[in-house]
Amino acid sequence: MIRIVSIEREYGCGAANIAQTIADRLGWKLWDQEITAEIARRLKCKAELVREREERCDSMFYGLIKSFMRGSFEPRVDSPDMELLDAEHLAVLFEKVVKEIAERGSCVIVGRGAAWFLRERTDAFHAFLYAPYEEKLRRCVAAGQSEKESQELIESVDRERAAFVRKYYGKVWPDRSLYNLMMNTRIGDEAVVRTILDVVAILQKQPQASGSRV
């Protein structure tokens, strides 16, 4: 029985809206920016503190943190104890929170290493969404970002995600062996949503659902 769907993605491919639609149709809870809020709550973070202190912090360290925490928006976090929290401890915290969410079941989780953290669970389905550069640029601009900002984010965010995963988990991002399904979102959001739901429905009928990779 599939109780968890994780959606890993390239920046700009439309995964946030796709994940929301999947959650709505399944009647499950979406964990996207909510994960960032939970991390911030545990760290007792205040967004405005980062804006004041960010320039004085290790830009690579904070870049990696923000890229990994990024959901459908770009959060900023900080804490009076941030100096004591290195990226390795943050990586452990991500795993703890994602696993706790998974225990509740009936959820769609966007990014945050969920496919890796939940790789041993037989009730989890993992999808990876990607798109050609031109499609990602089109989507970002359509969402209200400037073309320059969109280009910069498309070129940097996934590189930083890959760097975070390589440094703190010793893995290549994306690791294709983790995913049940990898899809190009250029075919359209509805086609992607229907395909994921159809495959999940098929796997629901199998005794060892997530043991197969599609």
DOPAVO-82932 format. One record per residue (C-alpha): residue number from 1; residue in three letters; x, y, z negated. Coordinates in Angstrom, 1 decimal, always signed. Example, Ala and Ser with C-alpha at 12.3 -4.5 7.8 and 13.67 -1.06 7.14 Angstrom:
! residues 2
<pt><nr>1</nr><rest>Ala</rest><px>+12.3</px><py>-4.5</py><pz>-7.8</pz></pt>
<pt><nr>2</nr><rest>Ser</rest><px>+13.7</px><py>-1.1</py><pz>-7.1</pz></pt>
//
This chain:
! residues 214
<pt><nr>1</nr><rest>Met</rest><px>+0.0</px><py>+0.0</py><pz>+0.0</pz></pt>
<pt><nr>2</nr><rest>Ile</rest><px>+1.5</px><py>+3.3</py><pz>+1.1</pz></pt>
<pt><nr>3</nr><rest>Arg</rest><px>+1.0</px><py>+6.0</py><pz>-1.6</pz></pt>
<pt><nr>4</nr><rest>Ile</rest><px>+3.8</px><py>+8.4</py><pz>-0.6</pz></pt>
<pt><nr>5</nr><rest>Val</rest><px>+4.6</px><py>+10.1</py><pz>+2.7</pz></pt>
<pt><nr>6</nr><rest>Ser</rest><px>+7.8</px><py>+12.0</py><pz>+2.9</pz></pt>
<pt><nr>7</nr><rest>Ile</rest><px>+8.5</px><py>+14.5</py><pz>+5.7</pz></pt>
<pt><nr>8</nr><rest>Glu</rest><px>+12.1</px><py>+15.4</py><pz>+6.4</pz></pt>
<pt><nr>9</nr><rest>Arg</rest><px>+12.7</px><py>+17.9</py><pz>+9.1</pz></pt>
<pt><nr>10</nr><rest>Glu</rest><px>+14.9</px><py>+20.2</py><pz>+11.1</pz></pt>
<pt><nr>11</nr><rest>Tyr</rest><px>+14.3</px><py>+23.9</py><pz>+10.3</pz></pt>
<pt><nr>12</nr><rest>Gly</rest><px>+11.7</px><py>+25.5</py><pz>+12.6</pz></pt>
<pt><nr>13</nr><rest>Cys</rest><px>+10.1</px><py>+22.3</py><pz>+13.9</pz></pt>
<pt><nr>14</nr><rest>Gly</rest><px>+6.7</px><py>+23.0</py><pz>+12.2</pz></pt>
<pt><nr>15</nr><rest>Ala</rest><px>+6.9</px><py>+20.4</py><pz>+9.5</pz></pt>
<pt><nr>16</nr><rest>Ala</rest><px>+5.3</px><py>+22.5</py><pz>+6.8</pz></pt>
<pt><nr>17</nr><rest>Asn</rest><px>+2.0</px><py>+22.8</py><pz>+8.7</pz></pt>
<pt><nr>18</nr><rest>Ile</rest><px>+2.1</px><py>+19.2</py><pz>+9.8</pz></pt>
<pt><nr>19</nr><rest>Ala</rest><px>+2.7</px><py>+18.0</py><pz>+6.3</pz></pt>
<pt><nr>20</nr><rest>Gln</rest><px>-0.2</px><py>+20.2</py><pz>+5.0</pz></pt>
<pt><nr>21</nr><rest>Thr</rest><px>-2.5</px><py>+18.7</py><pz>+7.6</pz></pt>
<pt><nr>22</nr><rest>Ile</rest><px>-1.5</px><py>+15.1</py><pz>+6.7</pz></pt>
<pt><nr>23</nr><rest>Ala</rest><px>-2.1</px><py>+15.8</py><pz>+3.0</pz></pt>
<pt><nr>24</nr><rest>Asp</rest><px>-5.5</px><py>+17.4</py><pz>+3.7</pz></pt>
<pt><nr>25</nr><rest>Arg</rest><px>-6.6</px><py>+14.4</py><pz>+5.9</pz></pt>
<pt><nr>26</nr><rest>Leu</rest><px>-5.4</px><py>+11.9</py><pz>+3.4</pz></pt>
<pt><nr>27</nr><rest>Gly</rest><px>-6.8</px><py>+13.9</py><pz>+0.4</pz></pt>
<pt><nr>28</nr><rest>Trp</rest><px>-3.4</px><py>+13.8</py><pz>-1.2</pz></pt>
<pt><nr>29</nr><rest>Lys</rest><px>-1.4</px><py>+16.4</py><pz>-3.0</pz></pt>
<pt><nr>30</nr><rest>Leu</rest><px>+1.3</px><py>+18.3</py><pz>-1.0</pz></pt>
<pt><nr>31</nr><rest>Trp</rest><px>+4.6</px><py>+18.9</py><pz>-2.7</pz></pt>
<pt><nr>32</nr><rest>Asp</rest><px>+6.5</px><py>+21.5</py><pz>-0.7</pz></pt>
<pt><nr>33</nr><rest>Gln</rest><px>+7.1</px><py>+24.9</py><pz>-2.4</pz></pt>
<pt><nr>34</nr><rest>Glu</rest><px>+5.6</px><py>+23.3</py><pz>-5.5</pz></pt>
<pt><nr>35</nr><rest>Ile</rest><px>+8.8</px><py>+21.4</py><pz>-5.9</pz></pt>
<pt><nr>36</nr><rest>Thr</rest><px>+10.8</px><py>+24.6</py><pz>-5.9</pz></pt>
<pt><nr>37</nr><rest>Ala</rest><px>+8.4</px><py>+26.0</py><pz>-8.5</pz></pt>
<pt><nr>38</nr><rest>Glu</rest><px>+8.9</px><py>+23.0</py><pz>-10.7</pz></pt>
<pt><nr>39</nr><rest>Ile</rest><px>+12.7</px><py>+23.2</py><pz>-10.4</pz></pt>
<pt><nr>40</nr><rest>Ala</rest><px>+12.5</px><py>+26.9</py><pz>-11.2</pz></pt>
<pt><nr>41</nr><rest>Arg</rest><px>+10.3</px><py>+26.2</py><pz>-14.2</pz></pt>
<pt><nr>42</nr><rest>Arg</rest><px>+12.7</px><py>+23.7</py><pz>-15.6</pz></pt>
<pt><nr>43</nr><rest>Leu</rest><px>+15.7</px><py>+26.0</py><pz>-15.1</pz></pt>
<pt><nr>44</nr><rest>Lys</rest><px>+13.6</px><py>+28.9</py><pz>-16.5</pz></pt>
<pt><nr>45</nr><rest>Cys</rest><px>+14.4</px><py>+30.8</py><pz>-13.4</pz></pt>
<pt><nr>46</nr><rest>Lys</rest><px>+13.3</px><py>+34.3</py><pz>-12.4</pz></pt>
<pt><nr>47</nr><rest>Ala</rest><px>+13.4</px><py>+35.2</py><pz>-8.7</pz></pt>
<pt><nr>48</nr><rest>Glu</rest><px>+14.3</px><py>+38.8</py><pz>-9.3</pz></pt>
<pt><nr>49</nr><rest>Leu</rest><px>+17.5</px><py>+37.9</py><pz>-11.1</pz></pt>
<pt><nr>50</nr><rest>Val</rest><px>+19.0</px><py>+36.2</py><pz>-8.0</pz></pt>
<pt><nr>51</nr><rest>Arg</rest><px>+18.4</px><py>+39.4</py><pz>-6.0</pz></pt>
<pt><nr>52</nr><rest>Glu</rest><px>+20.4</px><py>+41.3</py><pz>-8.6</pz></pt>
<pt><nr>53</nr><rest>Arg</rest><px>+23.2</px><py>+38.7</py><pz>-8.9</pz></pt>
<pt><nr>54</nr><rest>Glu</rest><px>+23.4</px><py>+36.9</py><pz>-5.7</pz></pt>
<pt><nr>55</nr><rest>Glu</rest><px>+26.2</px><py>+39.0</py><pz>-4.2</pz></pt>
<pt><nr>56</nr><rest>Arg</rest><px>+28.4</px><py>+38.1</py><pz>-7.1</pz></pt>
<pt><nr>57</nr><rest>Cys</rest><px>+28.0</px><py>+34.4</py><pz>-6.8</pz></pt>
<pt><nr>58</nr><rest>Asp</rest><px>+29.7</px><py>+31.8</py><pz>-4.7</pz></pt>
<pt><nr>59</nr><rest>Ser</rest><px>+27.9</px><py>+32.3</py><pz>-1.4</pz></pt>
<pt><nr>60</nr><rest>Met</rest><px>+28.5</px><py>+28.7</py><pz>-0.3</pz></pt>
<pt><nr>61</nr><rest>Phe</rest><px>+27.2</px><py>+27.3</py><pz>-3.5</pz></pt>
<pt><nr>62</nr><rest>Tyr</rest><px>+24.0</px><py>+29.3</py><pz>-3.4</pz></pt>
<pt><nr>63</nr><rest>Gly</rest><px>+23.6</px><py>+28.8</py><pz>+0.3</pz></pt>
<pt><nr>64</nr><rest>Leu</rest><px>+23.6</px><py>+25.0</py><pz>-0.2</pz></pt>
<pt><nr>65</nr><rest>Ile</rest><px>+21.1</px><py>+25.3</py><pz>-3.1</pz></pt>
<pt><nr>66</nr><rest>Lys</rest><px>+18.7</px><py>+27.5</py><pz>-1.1</pz></pt>
<pt><nr>67</nr><rest>Ser</rest><px>+18.9</px><py>+25.4</py><pz>+2.0</pz></pt>
<pt><nr>68</nr><rest>Phe</rest><px>+18.1</px><py>+22.3</py><pz>+0.1</pz></pt>
<pt><nr>69</nr><rest>Met</rest><px>+15.3</px><py>+23.9</py><pz>-1.9</pz></pt>
<pt><nr>70</nr><rest>Arg</rest><px>+13.8</px><py>+25.6</py><pz>+1.2</pz></pt>
<pt><nr>71</nr><rest>Gly</rest><px>+10.2</px><py>+24.5</py><pz>+1.9</pz></pt>
<pt><nr>72</nr><rest>Ser</rest><px>+7.8</px><py>+26.5</py><pz>+4.0</pz></pt>
<pt><nr>73</nr><rest>Phe</rest><px>+9.3</px><py>+29.6</py><pz>+2.6</pz></pt>
<pt><nr>74</nr><rest>Glu</rest><px>+12.7</px><py>+30.7</py><pz>+1.3</pz></pt>
<pt><nr>75</nr><rest>Pro</rest><px>+12.8</px><py>+30.7</py><pz>-2.5</pz></pt>
<pt><nr>76</nr><rest>Arg</rest><px>+15.4</px><py>+32.4</py><pz>-4.6</pz></pt>
<pt><nr>77</nr><rest>Val</rest><px>+16.3</px><py>+31.1</py><pz>-8.0</pz></pt>
<pt><nr>78</nr><rest>Asp</rest><px>+18.5</px><py>+32.1</py><pz>-10.9</pz></pt>
<pt><nr>79</nr><rest>Ser</rest><px>+18.8</px><py>+31.6</py><pz>-14.6</pz></pt>
<pt><nr>80</nr><rest>Pro</rest><px>+20.8</px><py>+33.0</py><pz>-17.5</pz></pt>
<pt><nr>81</nr><rest>Asp</rest><px>+22.4</px><py>+29.6</py><pz>-17.7</pz></pt>
<pt><nr>82</nr><rest>Met</rest><px>+23.1</px><py>+29.3</py><pz>-14.0</pz></pt>
<pt><nr>83</nr><rest>Glu</rest><px>+26.9</px><py>+29.6</py><pz>-14.6</pz></pt>
<pt><nr>84</nr><rest>Leu</rest><px>+26.6</px><py>+26.3</py><pz>-16.4</pz></pt>
<pt><nr>85</nr><rest>Leu</rest><px>+24.7</px><py>+24.6</py><pz>-13.6</pz></pt>
<pt><nr>86</nr><rest>Asp</rest><px>+26.9</px><py>+23.3</py><pz>-10.8</pz></pt>
<pt><nr>87</nr><rest>Ala</rest><px>+25.5</px><py>+21.8</py><pz>-7.6</pz></pt>
<pt><nr>88</nr><rest>Glu</rest><px>+26.1</px><py>+18.2</py><pz>-8.8</pz></pt>
<pt><nr>89</nr><rest>His</rest><px>+23.8</px><py>+18.8</py><pz>-11.7</pz></pt>
<pt><nr>90</nr><rest>Leu</rest><px>+21.2</px><py>+20.4</py><pz>-9.5</pz></pt>
<pt><nr>91</nr><rest>Ala</rest><px>+21.4</px><py>+17.4</py><pz>-7.1</pz></pt>
<pt><nr>92</nr><rest>Val</rest><px>+20.6</px><py>+15.1</py><pz>-10.1</pz></pt>
<pt><nr>93</nr><rest>Leu</rest><px>+17.7</px><py>+17.4</py><pz>-11.0</pz></pt>
<pt><nr>94</nr><rest>Phe</rest><px>+16.2</px><py>+17.1</py><pz>-7.5</pz></pt>
<pt><nr>95</nr><rest>Glu</rest><px>+16.3</px><py>+13.3</py><pz>-7.7</pz></pt>
<pt><nr>96</nr><rest>Lys</rest><px>+14.7</px><py>+13.3</py><pz>-11.1</pz></pt>
<pt><nr>97</nr><rest>Val</rest><px>+11.8</px><py>+15.6</py><pz>-10.1</pz></pt>
<pt><nr>98</nr><rest>Val</rest><px>+11.2</px><py>+13.8</py><pz>-6.8</pz></pt>
<pt><nr>99</nr><rest>Lys</rest><px>+11.0</px><py>+10.4</py><pz>-8.5</pz></pt>
<pt><nr>100</nr><rest>Glu</rest><px>+8.7</px><py>+11.8</py><pz>-11.1</pz></pt>
<pt><nr>101</nr><rest>Ile</rest><px>+6.4</px><py>+13.1</py><pz>-8.4</pz></pt>
<pt><nr>102</nr><rest>Ala</rest><px>+6.5</px><py>+9.8</py><pz>-6.6</pz></pt>
<pt><nr>103</nr><rest>Glu</rest><px>+5.4</px><py>+7.9</py><pz>-9.7</pz></pt>
<pt><nr>104</nr><rest>Arg</rest><px>+2.1</px><py>+9.9</py><pz>-9.6</pz></pt>
<pt><nr>105</nr><rest>Gly</rest><px>+1.5</px><py>+8.6</py><pz>-6.1</pz></pt>
<pt><nr>106</nr><rest>Ser</rest><px>-1.0</px><py>+9.9</py><pz>-3.4</pz></pt>
<pt><nr>107</nr><rest>Cys</rest><px>+1.3</px><py>+12.6</py><pz>-2.3</pz></pt>
<pt><nr>108</nr><rest>Val</rest><px>+3.1</px><py>+14.1</py><pz>+0.7</pz></pt>
<pt><nr>109</nr><rest>Ile</rest><px>+6.6</px><py>+15.4</py><pz>-0.1</pz></pt>
<pt><nr>110</nr><rest>Val</rest><px>+8.5</px><py>+17.8</py><pz>+2.2</pz></pt>
<pt><nr>111</nr><rest>Gly</rest><px>+12.2</px><py>+17.5</py><pz>+2.3</pz></pt>
<pt><nr>112</nr><rest>Arg</rest><px>+14.3</px><py>+17.7</py><pz>-0.8</pz></pt>
<pt><nr>113</nr><rest>Gly</rest><px>+16.0</px><py>+14.4</py><pz>-0.1</pz></pt>
<pt><nr>114</nr><rest>Ala</rest><px>+12.8</px><py>+12.4</py><pz>-0.8</pz></pt>
<pt><nr>115</nr><rest>Ala</rest><px>+13.6</px><py>+9.7</py><pz>+1.8</pz></pt>
<pt><nr>116</nr><rest>Trp</rest><px>+16.9</px><py>+9.0</py><pz>+0.2</pz></pt>
<pt><nr>117</nr><rest>Phe</rest><px>+15.7</px><py>+9.2</py><pz>-3.4</pz></pt>
<pt><nr>118</nr><rest>Leu</rest><px>+12.7</px><py>+6.9</py><pz>-2.7</pz></pt>
<pt><nr>119</nr><rest>Arg</rest><px>+14.4</px><py>+4.5</py><pz>-0.3</pz></pt>
<pt><nr>120</nr><rest>Glu</rest><px>+13.8</px><py>+1.5</py><pz>-2.5</pz></pt>
<pt><nr>121</nr><rest>Arg</rest><px>+10.1</px><py>+2.1</py><pz>-2.9</pz></pt>
<pt><nr>122</nr><rest>Thr</rest><px>+7.8</px><py>-0.2</py><pz>-1.0</pz></pt>
<pt><nr>123</nr><rest>Asp</rest><px>+4.9</px><py>+2.2</py><pz>-1.2</pz></pt>
<pt><nr>124</nr><rest>Ala</rest><px>+6.7</px><py>+5.1</py><pz>+0.6</pz></pt>
<pt><nr>125</nr><rest>Phe</rest><px>+6.6</px><py>+6.1</py><pz>+4.2</pz></pt>
<pt><nr>126</nr><rest>His</rest><px>+9.3</px><py>+8.4</py><pz>+5.6</pz></pt>
<pt><nr>127</nr><rest>Ala</rest><px>+9.2</px><py>+10.5</py><pz>+8.7</pz></pt>
<pt><nr>128</nr><rest>Phe</rest><px>+11.8</px><py>+12.8</py><pz>+10.3</pz></pt>
<pt><nr>129</nr><rest>Leu</rest><px>+10.6</px><py>+15.6</py><pz>+12.5</pz></pt>
<pt><nr>130</nr><rest>Tyr</rest><px>+12.8</px><py>+17.5</py><pz>+14.9</pz></pt>
<pt><nr>131</nr><rest>Ala</rest><px>+12.4</px><py>+19.7</py><pz>+18.1</pz></pt>
<pt><nr>132</nr><rest>Pro</rest><px>+14.5</px><py>+21.2</py><pz>+20.8</pz></pt>
<pt><nr>133</nr><rest>Tyr</rest><px>+16.1</px><py>+24.6</py><pz>+20.0</pz></pt>
<pt><nr>134</nr><rest>Glu</rest><px>+13.7</px><py>+26.5</py><pz>+22.3</pz></pt>
<pt><nr>135</nr><rest>Glu</rest><px>+10.7</px><py>+24.9</py><pz>+20.6</pz></pt>
<pt><nr>136</nr><rest>Lys</rest><px>+12.0</px><py>+25.8</py><pz>+17.2</pz></pt>
<pt><nr>137</nr><rest>Leu</rest><px>+12.7</px><py>+29.3</py><pz>+18.2</pz></pt>
<pt><nr>138</nr><rest>Arg</rest><px>+9.2</px><py>+29.7</py><pz>+19.7</pz></pt>
<pt><nr>139</nr><rest>Arg</rest><px>+7.6</px><py>+28.4</py><pz>+16.5</pz></pt>
<pt><nr>140</nr><rest>Cys</rest><px>+9.7</px><py>+30.7</py><pz>+14.2</pz></pt>
<pt><nr>141</nr><rest>Val</rest><px>+8.9</px><py>+33.8</py><pz>+16.3</pz></pt>
<pt><nr>142</nr><rest>Ala</rest><px>+5.2</px><py>+32.8</py><pz>+16.4</pz></pt>
<pt><nr>143</nr><rest>Ala</rest><px>+5.3</px><py>+32.6</py><pz>+12.6</pz></pt>
<pt><nr>144</nr><rest>Gly</rest><px>+6.3</px><py>+36.3</py><pz>+12.4</pz></pt>
<pt><nr>145</nr><rest>Gln</rest><px>+10.1</px><py>+36.1</py><pz>+12.2</pz></pt>
<pt><nr>146</nr><rest>Ser</rest><px>+12.3</px><py>+38.2</py><pz>+14.4</pz></pt>
<pt><nr>147</nr><rest>Glu</rest><px>+14.1</px><py>+36.5</py><pz>+17.2</pz></pt>
<pt><nr>148</nr><rest>Lys</rest><px>+17.5</px><py>+37.3</py><pz>+15.7</pz></pt>
<pt><nr>149</nr><rest>Glu</rest><px>+16.5</px><py>+36.1</py><pz>+12.2</pz></pt>
<pt><nr>150</nr><rest>Ser</rest><px>+15.0</px><py>+32.9</py><pz>+13.8</pz></pt>
<pt><nr>151</nr><rest>Gln</rest><px>+18.2</px><py>+32.2</py><pz>+15.7</pz></pt>
<pt><nr>152</nr><rest>Glu</rest><px>+20.4</px><py>+32.7</py><pz>+12.6</pz></pt>
<pt><nr>153</nr><rest>Leu</rest><px>+18.2</px><py>+30.4</py><pz>+10.5</pz></pt>
<pt><nr>154</nr><rest>Ile</rest><px>+17.9</px><py>+27.7</py><pz>+13.1</pz></pt>
<pt><nr>155</nr><rest>Glu</rest><px>+21.7</px><py>+27.7</py><pz>+13.5</pz></pt>
<pt><nr>156</nr><rest>Ser</rest><px>+22.5</px><py>+27.8</py><pz>+9.7</pz></pt>
<pt><nr>157</nr><rest>Val</rest><px>+19.8</px><py>+26.0</py><pz>+7.7</pz></pt>
<pt><nr>158</nr><rest>Asp</rest><px>+20.3</px><py>+22.5</py><pz>+9.0</pz></pt>
<pt><nr>159</nr><rest>Arg</rest><px>+24.1</px><py>+22.8</py><pz>+8.9</pz></pt>
<pt><nr>160</nr><rest>Glu</rest><px>+23.8</px><py>+23.8</py><pz>+5.2</pz></pt>
<pt><nr>161</nr><rest>Arg</rest><px>+21.4</px><py>+20.9</py><pz>+4.5</pz></pt>
<pt><nr>162</nr><rest>Ala</rest><px>+23.8</px><py>+18.5</py><pz>+6.1</pz></pt>
<pt><nr>163</nr><rest>Ala</rest><px>+26.7</px><py>+19.9</py><pz>+4.1</pz></pt>
<pt><nr>164</nr><rest>Phe</rest><px>+24.8</px><py>+19.6</py><pz>+0.8</pz></pt>
<pt><nr>165</nr><rest>Val</rest><px>+23.8</px><py>+16.0</py><pz>+1.5</pz></pt>
<pt><nr>166</nr><rest>Arg</rest><px>+27.4</px><py>+15.1</py><pz>+2.6</pz></pt>
<pt><nr>167</nr><rest>Lys</rest><px>+29.0</px><py>+16.7</py><pz>-0.4</pz></pt>
<pt><nr>168</nr><rest>Tyr</rest><px>+26.7</px><py>+15.6</py><pz>-3.2</pz></pt>
<pt><nr>169</nr><rest>Tyr</rest><px>+25.3</px><py>+12.3</py><pz>-1.9</pz></pt>
<pt><nr>170</nr><rest>Gly</rest><px>+28.0</px><py>+11.2</py><pz>+0.4</pz></pt>
<pt><nr>171</nr><rest>Lys</rest><px>+25.6</px><py>+10.6</py><pz>+3.3</pz></pt>
<pt><nr>172</nr><rest>Val</rest><px>+25.1</px><py>+11.8</py><pz>+6.8</pz></pt>
<pt><nr>173</nr><rest>Trp</rest><px>+22.0</px><py>+14.0</py><pz>+7.4</pz></pt>
<pt><nr>174</nr><rest>Pro</rest><px>+19.8</px><py>+12.8</py><pz>+8.8</pz></pt>
<pt><nr>175</nr><rest>Asp</rest><px>+20.4</px><py>+9.1</py><pz>+8.1</pz></pt>
<pt><nr>176</nr><rest>Arg</rest><px>+18.3</px><py>+7.4</py><pz>+10.7</pz></pt>
<pt><nr>177</nr><rest>Ser</rest><px>+18.2</px><py>+4.1</py><pz>+8.7</pz></pt>
<pt><nr>178</nr><rest>Leu</rest><px>+16.0</px><py>+5.8</py><pz>+6.1</pz></pt>
<pt><nr>179</nr><rest>Tyr</rest><px>+13.0</px><py>+6.7</py><pz>+8.3</pz></pt>
<pt><nr>180</nr><rest>Asn</rest><px>+10.0</px><py>+4.7</py><pz>+9.4</pz></pt>
<pt><nr>181</nr><rest>Leu</rest><px>+9.4</px><py>+7.2</py><pz>+12.2</pz></pt>
<pt><nr>182</nr><rest>Met</rest><px>+11.3</px><py>+10.0</py><pz>+13.9</pz></pt>
<pt><nr>183</nr><rest>Met</rest><px>+9.3</px><py>+12.4</py><pz>+16.2</pz></pt>
<pt><nr>184</nr><rest>Asn</rest><px>+9.8</px><py>+15.4</py><pz>+18.4</pz></pt>
<pt><nr>185</nr><rest>Thr</rest><px>+7.2</px><py>+18.0</py><pz>+17.4</pz></pt>
<pt><nr>186</nr><rest>Arg</rest><px>+7.3</px><py>+19.5</py><pz>+20.9</pz></pt>
<pt><nr>187</nr><rest>Ile</rest><px>+4.4</px><py>+17.1</py><pz>+21.7</pz></pt>
<pt><nr>188</nr><rest>Gly</rest><px>+2.2</px><py>+19.2</py><pz>+19.4</pz></pt>
<pt><nr>189</nr><rest>Asp</rest><px>+1.2</px><py>+19.2</py><pz>+15.8</pz></pt>
<pt><nr>190</nr><rest>Glu</rest><px>-2.0</px><py>+17.2</py><pz>+16.3</pz></pt>
<pt><nr>191</nr><rest>Ala</rest><px>-0.2</px><py>+14.5</py><pz>+18.2</pz></pt>
<pt><nr>192</nr><rest>Val</rest><px>+2.4</px><py>+14.3</py><pz>+15.5</pz></pt>
<pt><nr>193</nr><rest>Val</rest><px>-0.2</px><py>+14.2</py><pz>+12.7</pz></pt>
<pt><nr>194</nr><rest>Arg</rest><px>-2.2</px><py>+11.5</py><pz>+14.4</pz></pt>
<pt><nr>195</nr><rest>Thr</rest><px>+0.8</px><py>+9.3</py><pz>+15.2</pz></pt>
<pt><nr>196</nr><rest>Ile</rest><px>+2.0</px><py>+9.5</py><pz>+11.6</pz></pt>
<pt><nr>197</nr><rest>Leu</rest><px>-1.4</px><py>+8.7</py><pz>+10.2</pz></pt>
<pt><nr>198</nr><rest>Asp</rest><px>-1.8</px><py>+5.8</py><pz>+12.7</pz></pt>
<pt><nr>199</nr><rest>Val</rest><px>+1.5</px><py>+4.3</py><pz>+11.8</pz></pt>
<pt><nr>200</nr><rest>Val</rest><px>+0.8</px><py>+4.6</py><pz>+8.1</pz></pt>
<pt><nr>201</nr><rest>Ala</rest><px>-2.6</px><py>+2.9</py><pz>+8.6</pz></pt>
<pt><nr>202</nr><rest>Ile</rest><px>-0.9</px><py>+0.0</py><pz>+10.4</pz></pt>
<pt><nr>203</nr><rest>Leu</rest><px>+1.7</px><py>-0.3</py><pz>+7.6</pz></pt>
<pt><nr>204</nr><rest>Gln</rest><px>-1.0</px><py>-0.2</py><pz>+5.0</pz></pt>
<pt><nr>205</nr><rest>Lys</rest><px>-2.1</px><py>-3.6</py><pz>+6.3</pz></pt>
<pt><nr>206</nr><rest>Gln</rest><px>+1.3</px><py>-5.2</py><pz>+5.9</pz></pt>
<pt><nr>207</nr><rest>Pro</rest><px>+2.3</px><py>-6.8</py><pz>+2.6</pz></pt>
<pt><nr>208</nr><rest>Gln</rest><px>+5.7</px><py>-5.2</py><pz>+2.6</pz></pt>
<pt><nr>209</nr><rest>Ala</rest><px>+4.7</px><py>-1.9</py><pz>+4.1</pz></pt>
<pt><nr>210</nr><rest>Ser</rest><px>+7.8</px><py>+0.2</py><pz>+3.9</pz></pt>
<pt><nr>211</nr><rest>Gly</rest><px>+10.1</px><py>-2.7</py><pz>+4.5</pz></pt>
<pt><nr>212</nr><rest>Ser</rest><px>+9.8</px><py>-2.1</py><pz>+8.3</pz></pt>
<pt><nr>213</nr><rest>Arg</rest><px>+11.3</px><py>+0.8</py><pz>+10.2</pz></pt>
<pt><nr>214</nr><rest>Val</rest><px>+9.3</px><py>+1.9</py><pz>+13.2</pz></pt>
//
